[in-house]
Amino acid sequence: MTPVSDNAARPPVGVLLRDWRRRRRLSQLELSIEAEVSTRHLSFVETGRARPSRTMILRLADHLDVPLRERNALLLAAGLAPAYSALALDDAGMAPVREAVDLVLRGFEPYPAAVIDRRWNLVAANRSADVLTAGAAEHLLGPPLNVLRLSLHPDGMAPRVVNLPQWRSHLLHRLAHDVRQTGDPELERLHEELSALPGGRDASPPTGIAVPLRLRHGDTELAFLSTVTTFGSALDLTAAELSIEAFLPADARTASAVRELTGAAPEPASG
């Protein structure tokens, strides 16, 4: 039996470009002006009456803010070679990325930090991440460990999250943004799954400077603010889709408690 090629099951490049344009809520005229392409030619591309060049596809994808992985899909749909590599993280060519990730994770200690992929699955974490996951059920900790599921599941971190409705709303808003940005059906299914988990009524959209994570740890309430680090100039899909999320203390009490929990030396007194 002759295998069916990926291209046979993939929509034409014009249809994909039209879908991305509509996802970004742009008219043909708006996109043609931004990309400096005639509206007539853009219409012909979307309807299949004109075959776009590699340069044209990448130009339109850039103005549509299409993720790198989906830019490859556009090129493949047009019968062209992908523009971006997708090396495994353990590939020899990814050694600089691994070293950078390890450096950042260690740099955040004694505070928790984790590396996640495009679908919020855990790639790596520093030793201090145990402060967040303490008490979670084993079935949520095995690979692939999805950090959003772990955060919001009743068998995971949710019972320890003091401000669960607010934190749940914050995470679901972030996930919904990822769904809109990428069009990934796996993320859409994850959003549906997590939205159905118990956790109180959704809070209003986040306001203020930042949404803290308030977490019970024994008799102590810890308060964290999260920061996200990405490889902004990456041209490899694996590197581009990694993000490092760190949880930094929102107050001196949390800083002191986490240092004690992780066995870190106290911070030196200022002045």
Backbone as JSON, one array per atom type, in Angstrom:
{
  "sequence": "MTPVSDNAARPPVGVLLRDWRRRRRLSQLELSIEAEVSTRHLSFVETGRARPSRTMILRLADHLDVPLRERNALLLAAGLAPAYSALALDDAGMAPVREAVDLVLRGFEPYPAAVIDRRWNLVAANRSADVLTAGAAEHLLGPPLNVLRLSLHPDGMAPRVVNLPQWRSHLLHRLAHDVRQTGDPELERLHEELSALPGGRDASPPTGIAVPLRLRHGDTELAFLSTVTTFGSALDLTAAELSIEAFLPADARTASAVRELTGAAPEPASG",
  "N": [[0.85, -1.19, 0.0], [0.56, 2.2, -0.84], [1.7, 4.86, 1.06], [-0.2, 7.66, 2.24], [0.63, 10.94, 1.53], [1.64, 13.72, 3.65], [0.88, 16.12, 2.48], [-1.36, 15.42, 1.04], [-3.42, 15.28, 2.85], [-3.51, 17.77, 3.85], [-4.96, 21.03, 3.96], [-5.15, 23.3, 1.12], [-2.6, 25.82, 0.59], [-3.62, 28.39, 0.23], [-6.11, 28.31, 1.47], [-5.33, 27.88, 4.11], [-3.91, 30.26, 4.62], [-5.99, 32.1, 4.37], [-7.54, 31.29, 6.54], [-5.84, 31.96, 8.67], [-5.74, 34.72, 8.32], [-8.4, 35.43, 8.86], [-8.51, 34.53, 11.47], [-6.89, 36.39, 12.68], [-8.48, 38.53, 12.38], [-8.45, 40.27, 10.18], [-9.15, 42.07, 7.21], [-9.01, 41.35, 3.66], [-8.11, 43.63, 2.39], [-6.86, 45.08, 4.48], [-4.76, 43.33, 5.17], [-3.4, 43.21, 2.74], [-2.47, 45.83, 2.48], [-0.76, 46.02, 4.73], [1.13, 44.02, 4.15], [2.03, 44.85, 1.76], [1.01, 43.9, -0.69], [-0.95, 43.34, -3.58], [-4.5, 43.56, -3.38], [-5.93, 42.05, -5.19], [-4.09, 40.06, -5.97], [-3.7, 38.79, -3.49], [-6.28, 37.8, -3.07], [-6.39, 35.97, -5.19], [-4.43, 34.18, -4.36], [-5.58, 33.14, -2.01], [-7.81, 31.84, -3.01], [-6.73, 29.94, -4.6], [-6.11, 30.46, -7.2], [-3.75, 31.61, -7.79], [-0.36, 30.74, -7.3], [1.5, 31.08, -4.47], [4.8, 32.38, -3.88], [7.69, 31.21, -2.04], [8.81, 33.36, -0.65], [6.62, 35.11, -0.59], [4.77, 33.67, 0.97], [6.08, 33.54, 3.45], [6.26, 36.26, 4.0], [3.55, 37.03, 4.25], [2.87, 35.36, 6.39], [4.46, 36.44, 8.37], [3.32, 39.0, 8.76], [0.88, 38.17, 9.66], [1.51, 37.13, 12.05], [2.01, 34.4, 12.41], [2.71, 31.4, 14.14], [5.97, 29.8, 14.26], [5.97, 27.02, 13.79], [3.58, 26.67, 12.4], [4.13, 28.2, 10.2], [5.93, 26.59, 8.86], [4.07, 24.61, 8.19], [2.49, 25.99, 6.36], [4.31, 26.36, 4.27], [4.84, 23.69, 3.57], [2.3, 22.95, 2.71], [2.25, 24.29, 0.35], [3.94, 22.85, -1.13], [6.6, 23.26, -0.61], [9.86, 23.37, 0.96], [10.28, 23.16, 4.54], [10.98, 26.05, 6.62], [12.07, 26.19, 9.11], [13.97, 24.46, 11.51], [13.49, 21.51, 13.59], [14.73, 20.37, 16.02], [15.35, 17.74, 18.37], [15.4, 18.22, 21.91], [17.5, 16.93, 23.13], [19.34, 16.72, 21.14], [22.58, 17.07, 19.69], [23.03, 19.53, 18.48], [21.47, 21.2, 19.96], [22.73, 21.81, 22.27], [23.68, 24.41, 23.2], [21.19, 25.57, 23.84], [20.21, 23.87, 25.84], [22.14, 24.32, 27.78], [21.7, 27.02, 28.31], [19.1, 26.9, 29.34], [19.5, 25.33, 31.65], [21.17, 27.06, 33.05], [19.49, 29.26, 33.54], [17.46, 28.04, 35.08], [18.92, 27.23, 37.35], [19.73, 29.72, 38.16], [17.46, 30.89, 39.21], [17.04, 29.56, 41.58], [16.83, 29.88, 45.14], [14.16, 29.69, 44.38], [11.12, 28.48, 42.85], [11.16, 27.18, 39.5], [10.32, 26.35, 36.15], [10.54, 24.63, 33.01], [8.54, 24.7, 30.17], [6.73, 23.27, 27.4], [5.13, 24.01, 24.19], [2.59, 23.09, 24.63], [2.16, 23.24, 27.29], [3.4, 21.22, 28.7], [5.62, 19.74, 31.03], [9.08, 20.18, 30.75], [11.51, 20.47, 32.07], [12.66, 21.17, 35.42], [13.68, 23.1, 38.28], [15.17, 22.2, 41.47], [13.69, 23.42, 43.45], [11.08, 23.44, 42.64], [9.55, 21.54, 43.85], [8.35, 22.67, 46.02], [6.04, 23.78, 45.05], [4.6, 21.59, 44.05], [4.11, 19.84, 46.1], [2.33, 17.27, 47.7], [0.67, 16.64, 45.57], [-1.2, 14.34, 43.56], [0.06, 11.19, 42.39], [-0.73, 10.41, 39.81], [-0.89, 12.73, 38.4], [1.65, 13.59, 38.21], [3.22, 12.04, 36.61], [4.89, 11.49, 33.42], [3.36, 12.51, 30.32], [3.75, 15.47, 32.11], [1.42, 17.8, 32.62], [1.46, 21.12, 33.28], [-0.61, 22.95, 33.66], [-2.84, 21.34, 34.07], [-1.99, 20.07, 36.4], [-1.94, 22.3, 38.06], [-4.63, 23.08, 38.32], [-6.21, 20.91, 38.87], [-8.3, 18.99, 41.12], [-6.91, 16.97, 42.45], [-4.41, 17.91, 42.38], [-2.58, 20.85, 42.65], [-4.66, 22.56, 43.24], [-6.31, 22.4, 45.69], [-4.62, 23.66, 47.49], [-4.34, 26.22, 46.66], [-4.92, 29.39, 47.59], [-6.22, 31.6, 46.49], [-7.89, 30.47, 44.47], [-10.13, 30.83, 42.53], [-9.38, 33.27, 41.26], [-6.75, 32.7, 40.39], [-7.24, 30.49, 38.77], [-8.85, 31.66, 36.78], [-6.96, 33.39, 35.69], [-5.04, 31.56, 34.6], [-6.65, 30.17, 32.75], [-7.32, 32.26, 31.04], [-4.8, 32.78, 29.94], [-4.35, 30.35, 28.63], [-6.47, 30.37, 26.81], [-5.67, 32.51, 25.24], [-3.41, 31.36, 24.05], [-4.66, 29.4, 22.52], [-6.08, 30.98, 20.69], [-3.93, 32.23, 19.47], [-2.41, 30.18, 18.3], [-4.12, 28.27, 17.18], [-4.15, 25.61, 17.84], [-5.54, 22.47, 18.08], [-5.17, 20.65, 20.19], [-4.57, 22.26, 22.38], [-6.98, 23.58, 22.54], [-8.7, 21.51, 23.29], [-7.58, 20.96, 25.77], [-8.19, 23.34, 27.09], [-10.99, 23.14, 27.21], [-11.22, 20.86, 28.85], [-10.0, 21.73, 31.28], [-11.57, 23.91, 31.93], [-13.86, 22.69, 32.75], [-13.27, 21.64, 35.19], [-13.77, 21.63, 38.77], [-13.75, 24.65, 40.72], [-14.8, 26.91, 41.67], [-16.67, 29.85, 40.76], [-15.76, 31.58, 37.77], [-13.45, 34.18, 38.08], [-13.41, 37.74, 37.49], [-11.8, 39.16, 34.55], [-8.22, 39.38, 34.85], [-6.83, 42.1, 36.73], [-4.92, 45.02, 37.68], [-1.43, 45.07, 38.72], [-0.24, 42.48, 38.63], [-1.23, 39.01, 38.79], [-1.16, 37.25, 41.71], [0.11, 34.07, 42.87], [-1.21, 32.45, 45.47], [-0.39, 30.28, 47.89], [-0.97, 27.55, 50.04], [1.22, 26.12, 52.36], [1.66, 23.81, 54.51], [1.27, 25.36, 57.57], [1.74, 27.79, 56.55], [1.22, 30.59, 54.41], [2.14, 31.1, 51.19], [3.21, 33.53, 48.83], [3.48, 34.21, 45.45], [4.86, 35.77, 42.54], [4.76, 35.38, 39.07], [7.18, 35.01, 36.44], [8.01, 35.0, 32.97], [10.25, 33.57, 30.72], [11.57, 33.52, 27.46], [13.04, 32.23, 24.37], [13.75, 34.64, 22.44], [14.88, 35.06, 19.9], [14.91, 32.68, 18.57], [15.26, 30.26, 15.96], [14.7, 27.68, 15.66], [12.15, 25.29, 16.05], [11.73, 23.83, 18.44], [13.24, 25.24, 20.36], [12.04, 27.77, 20.1], [9.53, 27.31, 21.08], [9.77, 26.79, 23.73], [9.34, 27.82, 27.11], [10.27, 29.46, 30.11], [9.1, 29.45, 33.26], [9.13, 31.21, 36.19], [8.7, 31.41, 39.71], [8.59, 33.91, 41.82], [9.2, 35.32, 45.06], [6.56, 37.18, 46.51], [6.61, 38.64, 48.75], [8.48, 39.39, 51.76], [8.13, 37.46, 53.72], [7.44, 35.15, 52.3], [9.79, 34.8, 50.81], [11.63, 34.2, 52.86], [10.46, 31.88, 53.94], [10.54, 30.06, 51.77], [13.27, 29.83, 51.35], [13.97, 28.58, 53.7], [12.51, 26.18, 53.44], [13.77, 25.01, 51.26], [16.32, 24.72, 52.09], [18.15, 26.71, 51.62], [20.61, 29.26, 52.08], [20.01, 32.03, 54.27], [18.97, 35.24, 52.99], [21.4, 37.81, 52.64], [21.6, 40.49, 54.96], [20.44, 43.71, 54.06], [22.23, 46.78, 53.51]],
  "CA": [[0.0, 0.0, 0.0], [1.31, 3.45, -0.9], [1.26, 5.76, 2.13], [-0.72, 8.96, 1.84], [1.57, 11.98, 1.96], [1.06, 14.76, 4.49], [0.27, 17.14, 1.65], [-2.67, 14.98, 0.55], [-4.43, 15.53, 3.88], [-3.39, 19.15, 4.32], [-5.67, 21.99, 3.12], [-4.28, 24.12, 0.27], [-1.96, 26.93, 1.29], [-4.5, 29.54, 0.18], [-7.13, 28.14, 2.51], [-4.66, 28.1, 5.4], [-3.65, 31.69, 4.77], [-7.27, 32.77, 4.61], [-7.95, 30.99, 7.92], [-5.02, 32.77, 9.58], [-6.18, 36.11, 8.19], [-9.66, 35.57, 9.59], [-8.21, 34.37, 12.89], [-6.34, 37.66, 13.12], [-9.54, 39.51, 12.17], [-8.02, 41.24, 9.17], [-9.74, 41.97, 5.89], [-8.01, 41.23, 2.6], [-7.55, 44.95, 2.14], [-5.95, 45.42, 5.57], [-3.55, 42.52, 5.06], [-2.67, 43.6, 1.52], [-1.77, 47.09, 2.77], [0.33, 45.74, 5.67], [2.15, 43.18, 3.52], [2.39, 45.47, 0.48], [0.6, 42.97, -1.74], [-2.22, 43.8, -4.13], [-5.67, 42.83, -2.91], [-6.27, 41.09, -6.24], [-3.18, 38.91, -5.88], [-4.01, 38.08, -2.25], [-7.52, 37.05, -3.32], [-6.05, 34.84, -6.05], [-3.7, 33.22, -3.54], [-6.49, 32.48, -1.07], [-8.75, 30.98, -3.75], [-5.99, 28.94, -5.34], [-5.92, 30.85, -8.6], [-2.34, 31.98, -7.92], [0.5, 29.96, -6.41], [2.43, 32.03, -3.83], [6.2, 31.99, -3.74], [8.17, 31.02, -0.67], [8.95, 34.69, -0.06], [5.29, 35.65, -0.34], [4.17, 32.95, 2.09], [6.73, 33.96, 4.69], [5.9, 37.65, 4.24], [2.19, 37.05, 4.78], [2.9, 34.73, 7.71], [5.07, 37.39, 9.31], [2.34, 40.04, 9.07], [-0.22, 37.53, 10.37], [2.05, 36.63, 13.31], [1.8, 32.95, 12.44], [3.8, 30.73, 14.84], [6.95, 29.2, 13.37], [5.55, 25.67, 13.41], [2.53, 26.79, 11.39], [4.77, 28.71, 8.97], [6.38, 25.38, 8.17], [2.9, 23.95, 7.62], [2.1, 26.75, 5.17], [5.26, 26.04, 3.2], [4.6, 22.3, 3.15], [1.05, 22.92, 1.95], [2.55, 24.83, -0.98], [4.91, 21.97, -1.77], [7.93, 23.83, -0.4], [10.57, 22.85, 2.13], [10.12, 23.96, 5.77], [11.99, 27.08, 6.85], [12.59, 26.14, 10.47], [14.3, 23.13, 11.99], [12.77, 21.06, 14.79], [15.64, 19.43, 16.66], [15.02, 17.28, 19.71], [16.15, 18.97, 22.9], [18.73, 16.21, 23.46], [20.22, 16.71, 19.97], [23.86, 17.75, 19.93], [22.92, 20.91, 18.04], [20.71, 21.98, 20.94], [23.52, 21.94, 23.49], [23.63, 25.78, 23.75], [19.86, 25.81, 24.42], [20.15, 23.14, 27.11], [23.0, 25.01, 28.75], [21.02, 28.26, 28.7], [17.97, 26.52, 30.19], [20.03, 24.93, 32.96], [21.69, 28.25, 33.7], [18.36, 30.05, 34.02], [16.81, 27.31, 36.17], [19.77, 27.33, 38.54], [19.79, 31.11, 38.57], [16.27, 31.26, 39.97], [17.04, 28.93, 42.89], [16.02, 28.78, 45.66], [12.74, 29.85, 44.05], [10.71, 27.48, 41.85], [11.15, 27.53, 38.08], [10.09, 25.18, 35.31], [10.53, 24.8, 31.55], [7.36, 24.06, 29.59], [6.68, 23.33, 25.95], [4.03, 24.79, 23.63], [1.32, 22.56, 25.12], [2.22, 23.35, 28.74], [3.96, 20.02, 29.31], [6.88, 20.0, 31.72], [10.31, 19.72, 30.12], [12.51, 20.41, 33.14], [12.37, 22.06, 36.55], [14.74, 23.1, 39.28], [14.84, 21.43, 42.69], [12.75, 24.15, 44.28], [9.71, 23.29, 42.15], [8.83, 20.65, 44.77], [7.57, 23.52, 46.92], [4.73, 23.99, 44.43], [3.89, 20.34, 43.72], [3.96, 19.0, 47.3], [1.0, 16.76, 47.98], [-0.09, 16.32, 44.36], [-1.36, 12.9, 43.3], [1.06, 10.63, 41.48], [-1.2, 10.31, 38.43], [-0.7, 14.02, 37.75], [3.07, 13.91, 38.19], [3.91, 11.22, 35.63], [4.99, 12.09, 32.1], [3.71, 13.92, 30.25], [3.18, 16.25, 33.2], [0.9, 19.07, 32.13], [1.51, 21.99, 34.45], [-1.92, 23.57, 33.87], [-3.7, 20.32, 34.69], [-1.5, 19.93, 37.77], [-2.27, 23.51, 38.82], [-6.07, 23.3, 38.51], [-6.93, 19.66, 39.19], [-8.56, 18.8, 42.56], [-5.88, 16.11, 43.01], [-3.12, 18.55, 42.2], [-2.3, 22.01, 43.49], [-5.85, 23.38, 43.45], [-6.76, 22.55, 47.09], [-3.69, 24.5, 48.25], [-4.31, 27.58, 46.12], [-5.81, 30.21, 48.42], [-7.02, 32.44, 45.58], [-8.12, 29.58, 43.32], [-10.92, 31.4, 41.42], [-8.6, 34.28, 40.55], [-5.63, 32.04, 39.72], [-7.83, 29.66, 37.71], [-9.23, 32.56, 35.69], [-5.72, 33.87, 35.08], [-4.47, 30.5, 33.78], [-7.54, 29.9, 31.63], [-7.15, 33.35, 30.09], [-3.54, 32.56, 29.23], [-4.53, 29.22, 27.73], [-7.35, 30.81, 25.73], [-4.83, 33.32, 24.36], [-2.59, 30.44, 23.27], [-5.55, 28.77, 21.53], [-6.32, 31.97, 19.63], [-2.68, 32.55, 18.78], [-1.84, 29.05, 17.56], [-5.11, 27.43, 16.53], [-3.81, 24.22, 18.15], [-6.71, 21.76, 18.62], [-4.83, 20.03, 21.47], [-4.74, 23.29, 23.4], [-8.41, 23.84, 22.66], [-9.26, 20.43, 24.1], [-7.1, 21.16, 27.14], [-8.98, 24.44, 27.66], [-12.31, 22.59, 27.53], [-11.06, 19.97, 30.0], [-9.71, 22.47, 32.5], [-12.72, 24.78, 32.22], [-14.89, 21.87, 33.38], [-12.86, 21.24, 36.54], [-14.31, 22.5, 39.83], [-12.81, 25.66, 41.16], [-15.53, 28.14, 41.94], [-17.04, 30.63, 39.6], [-14.65, 32.33, 37.2], [-13.28, 35.57, 38.5], [-13.36, 38.69, 36.38], [-10.47, 39.2, 33.93], [-7.21, 39.93, 35.76], [-6.55, 43.52, 36.72], [-3.79, 45.37, 38.55], [-0.07, 44.86, 38.22], [-0.02, 41.06, 38.36], [-2.05, 38.08, 39.58], [-0.27, 36.41, 42.51], [-0.25, 32.72, 43.26], [-1.19, 32.32, 46.92], [-0.34, 28.83, 48.07], [-0.77, 27.05, 51.4], [2.26, 25.11, 52.56], [1.55, 23.6, 55.95], [0.58, 26.47, 58.23], [2.23, 29.04, 55.96], [0.7, 31.0, 53.1], [3.19, 31.63, 50.34], [2.71, 34.39, 47.75], [4.45, 34.27, 44.37], [4.59, 36.42, 41.25], [5.44, 34.59, 38.05], [7.82, 35.65, 35.3], [8.18, 34.06, 31.86], [11.42, 33.81, 29.88], [11.55, 32.76, 26.21], [14.13, 32.46, 23.43], [13.12, 35.57, 21.53], [15.45, 35.06, 18.55], [15.07, 31.29, 18.14], [14.81, 29.87, 14.63], [14.35, 26.27, 15.76], [10.82, 25.18, 16.66], [11.81, 23.37, 19.82], [13.7, 26.36, 21.19], [11.07, 28.87, 20.05], [8.3, 26.94, 21.8], [10.05, 26.62, 25.16], [9.27, 28.98, 27.99], [10.71, 29.19, 31.48], [8.27, 30.22, 34.19], [9.69, 31.23, 37.54], [7.79, 31.93, 40.75], [9.41, 34.71, 42.72], [8.44, 35.69, 46.26], [5.85, 38.47, 46.45], [6.84, 39.35, 50.01], [9.65, 38.93, 52.5], [7.77, 36.23, 54.45], [7.55, 34.03, 51.35], [11.21, 34.61, 50.51], [12.26, 33.54, 53.99], [9.9, 30.53, 54.08], [11.02, 29.21, 50.69], [14.68, 29.56, 51.62], [14.01, 27.57, 54.77], [12.01, 24.91, 52.91], [14.72, 24.45, 50.29], [17.63, 24.61, 52.72], [19.05, 27.75, 51.12], [21.1, 30.2, 53.1], [19.22, 33.27, 54.35], [19.49, 36.38, 52.22], [22.19, 38.71, 53.47], [20.89, 41.72, 55.34], [20.79, 44.86, 53.24], [22.83, 47.89, 54.25]],
  "C": [[0.88, 1.24, 0.0], [0.83, 4.39, 0.17], [0.77, 7.08, 1.55], [0.22, 10.02, 2.38], [0.84, 12.98, 2.84], [0.33, 15.79, 3.66], [-1.12, 16.76, 1.21], [-3.76, 15.3, 1.55], [-4.44, 16.98, 4.35], [-4.18, 20.08, 3.41], [-4.7, 22.78, 2.25], [-3.75, 25.33, 1.02], [-2.85, 28.17, 1.29], [-5.57, 29.49, 1.25], [-6.53, 28.39, 3.88], [-4.39, 29.57, 5.64], [-4.92, 32.47, 5.05], [-7.73, 32.53, 6.04], [-7.15, 31.82, 8.91], [-5.43, 34.24, 9.51], [-7.47, 36.33, 8.98], [-9.43, 35.42, 11.08], [-7.65, 35.67, 13.47], [-7.3, 38.82, 12.89], [-9.08, 40.66, 11.26], [-8.8, 41.01, 7.88], [-8.63, 41.76, 4.86], [-7.33, 42.57, 2.35], [-6.53, 45.32, 3.22], [-4.64, 44.64, 5.46], [-2.73, 42.93, 3.83], [-1.89, 44.89, 1.73], [-0.57, 46.83, 3.67], [1.48, 45.0, 4.99], [2.62, 43.73, 2.18], [2.2, 44.5, -0.68], [-0.72, 43.48, -2.3], [-3.36, 42.94, -3.61], [-6.07, 41.75, -3.91], [-5.4, 39.83, -6.15], [-3.46, 38.1, -4.61], [-5.28, 37.25, -2.42], [-7.24, 35.82, -4.16], [-5.3, 33.76, -5.27], [-4.66, 32.43, -2.66], [-7.44, 31.52, -1.78], [-8.05, 29.93, -4.6], [-5.75, 29.28, -6.8], [-4.49, 31.32, -8.85], [-1.54, 31.17, -6.9], [1.52, 30.91, -5.78], [3.85, 31.49, -3.79], [6.54, 31.78, -2.27], [8.26, 32.37, 0.05], [7.59, 35.28, 0.29], [4.64, 34.98, 0.87], [4.76, 33.43, 3.41], [6.41, 35.42, 5.02], [4.5, 37.74, 4.84], [2.14, 36.46, 6.18], [3.46, 35.66, 8.76], [4.05, 38.45, 9.72], [1.12, 39.47, 9.8], [0.22, 36.97, 11.71], [1.77, 35.15, 13.47], [2.97, 32.31, 13.19], [4.71, 29.99, 13.87], [6.53, 27.81, 12.9], [4.5, 25.73, 12.29], [3.06, 27.44, 10.11], [5.33, 27.55, 8.16], [5.2, 24.68, 7.49], [2.42, 24.66, 6.36], [3.02, 26.41, 4.0], [5.06, 24.63, 2.67], [3.33, 22.19, 2.31], [1.24, 23.45, 0.54], [3.56, 23.98, -1.72], [6.34, 22.44, -1.63], [8.56, 23.25, 0.87], [10.33, 23.74, 3.34], [11.26, 24.95, 5.93], [12.7, 26.9, 8.18], [12.84, 24.69, 10.88], [13.47, 22.79, 13.23], [13.61, 19.97, 15.45], [15.1, 19.0, 18.02], [15.92, 18.0, 20.71], [17.46, 18.27, 23.27], [19.67, 16.08, 22.27], [21.5, 17.5, 20.28], [23.79, 19.22, 19.53], [22.18, 21.81, 19.0], [21.47, 22.18, 22.24], [23.51, 23.38, 24.04], [22.28, 26.11, 24.4], [19.75, 25.12, 25.77], [20.98, 23.84, 28.18], [22.35, 26.3, 29.23], [19.85, 27.96, 29.64], [18.45, 26.16, 31.58], [20.53, 26.14, 33.74], [20.56, 29.1, 34.3], [17.67, 29.35, 35.19], [17.61, 27.41, 37.46], [19.79, 28.76, 39.08], [18.61, 31.54, 39.41], [16.23, 30.6, 41.35], [17.44, 29.95, 43.96], [14.52, 28.86, 45.32], [12.36, 28.94, 42.89], [10.75, 28.03, 40.44], [11.01, 26.25, 37.27], [10.12, 25.58, 33.84], [9.33, 24.04, 31.01], [7.41, 24.2, 28.07], [5.41, 24.04, 25.49], [2.66, 24.31, 24.11], [1.29, 22.48, 26.64], [2.65, 22.05, 29.41], [5.33, 20.33, 29.88], [8.04, 19.39, 30.96], [11.4, 19.54, 31.16], [12.09, 21.36, 34.25], [13.57, 22.06, 37.49], [14.25, 22.4, 40.55], [13.76, 22.11, 43.53], [11.3, 24.01, 43.83], [8.89, 22.36, 43.04], [7.99, 21.45, 45.76], [6.15, 23.71, 46.37], [3.94, 22.69, 44.33], [3.67, 19.43, 44.92], [2.51, 18.57, 47.49], [0.17, 16.4, 46.77], [-0.12, 14.82, 44.14], [-0.37, 12.44, 42.25], [0.58, 10.62, 40.03], [-1.09, 11.63, 37.68], [0.77, 14.37, 37.57], [3.86, 13.08, 37.18], [3.94, 11.9, 34.27], [3.84, 11.64, 31.18], [2.99, 14.71, 31.34], [2.74, 17.6, 32.63], [0.75, 20.02, 33.31], [0.17, 22.71, 34.69], [-2.87, 22.59, 34.53], [-3.29, 20.12, 36.16], [-1.94, 21.11, 38.63], [-3.74, 23.57, 39.21], [-6.85, 22.05, 38.91], [-7.14, 19.53, 40.71], [-7.55, 17.87, 43.23], [-4.48, 16.71, 42.9], [-2.92, 19.7, 43.17], [-3.55, 22.76, 43.93], [-6.28, 23.49, 44.92], [-5.86, 23.45, 47.92], [-3.67, 25.94, 47.78], [-5.36, 28.42, 46.85], [-6.74, 31.04, 47.54], [-7.34, 31.67, 44.3], [-8.98, 30.2, 42.23], [-10.13, 32.41, 40.6], [-7.47, 33.64, 39.76], [-6.12, 31.18, 38.56], [-8.2, 30.52, 36.51], [-8.0, 33.06, 34.94], [-5.13, 32.81, 34.14], [-5.34, 30.19, 32.57], [-7.49, 31.01, 30.59], [-5.86, 33.19, 29.29], [-3.67, 31.43, 28.22], [-5.42, 29.61, 26.55], [-6.58, 31.68, 24.73], [-3.97, 32.42, 23.47], [-3.42, 29.76, 22.18], [-5.78, 29.72, 20.36], [-5.07, 32.21, 18.8], [-2.22, 31.44, 17.86], [-2.85, 28.25, 16.77], [-4.9, 25.95, 16.8], [-5.02, 23.5, 18.75], [-6.43, 21.06, 19.94], [-4.99, 21.03, 22.61], [-6.22, 23.61, 23.6], [-9.08, 22.77, 23.51], [-8.82, 20.56, 25.55], [-7.9, 22.27, 27.82], [-10.37, 23.94, 28.05], [-12.25, 21.7, 28.77], [-10.9, 20.75, 31.29], [-10.85, 23.4, 32.9], [-13.81, 24.01, 32.96], [-14.52, 21.42, 34.79], [-13.49, 22.16, 37.58], [-13.26, 23.51, 40.27], [-13.49, 26.97, 41.47], [-15.85, 28.86, 40.66], [-15.84, 31.42, 39.1], [-14.62, 33.75, 37.74], [-13.31, 36.46, 37.27], [-11.96, 38.67, 35.78], [-9.45, 39.88, 34.85], [-7.02, 41.43, 35.6], [-5.36, 43.79, 37.64], [-2.46, 45.05, 37.91], [0.16, 43.42, 37.81], [-0.95, 40.23, 39.24], [-1.1, 37.2, 40.38], [-0.79, 34.99, 42.62], [-0.09, 32.65, 44.77], [-1.4, 30.86, 47.26], [-0.13, 28.46, 49.53], [0.35, 26.02, 51.39], [2.34, 24.87, 54.06], [0.72, 24.71, 56.56], [0.94, 27.82, 57.62], [1.52, 29.32, 54.65], [1.82, 31.68, 52.33], [2.56, 32.46, 49.22], [3.81, 34.56, 46.71], [3.93, 35.15, 43.23], [5.39, 35.66, 40.21], [6.05, 35.47, 36.97], [8.04, 34.6, 34.23], [9.35, 34.51, 30.99], [11.31, 32.95, 28.63], [12.79, 33.06, 25.39], [13.58, 33.34, 22.31], [13.64, 35.51, 20.11], [15.59, 33.66, 17.98], [14.53, 31.07, 16.74], [14.56, 28.37, 14.55], [13.04, 26.15, 16.52], [10.9, 24.79, 18.12], [12.21, 24.5, 20.75], [12.66, 27.47, 21.25], [9.85, 28.58, 20.91], [8.53, 26.66, 23.27], [9.82, 27.93, 25.9], [9.65, 28.55, 29.4], [9.89, 30.09, 32.4], [8.85, 30.08, 35.59], [8.7, 31.87, 38.49], [8.64, 32.59, 41.82], [8.58, 35.18, 43.91], [7.82, 37.08, 46.12], [6.02, 39.26, 47.73], [8.01, 38.7, 50.74], [9.35, 37.62, 53.24], [7.9, 35.01, 53.55], [9.01, 33.74, 51.03], [11.9, 33.83, 51.62], [11.78, 32.1, 54.12], [10.44, 29.6, 53.0], [12.49, 28.87, 50.9], [14.83, 28.5, 52.71], [13.58, 26.2, 54.26], [13.01, 24.22, 52.0], [16.13, 24.31, 50.85], [18.63, 25.62, 52.22], [19.48, 28.66, 52.26], [20.21, 31.43, 53.12], [19.84, 34.36, 53.49], [20.29, 37.29, 53.14], [21.41, 39.98, 53.77], [21.38, 42.88, 54.48], [21.39, 45.95, 54.13], [24.02, 47.43, 55.06]]
}
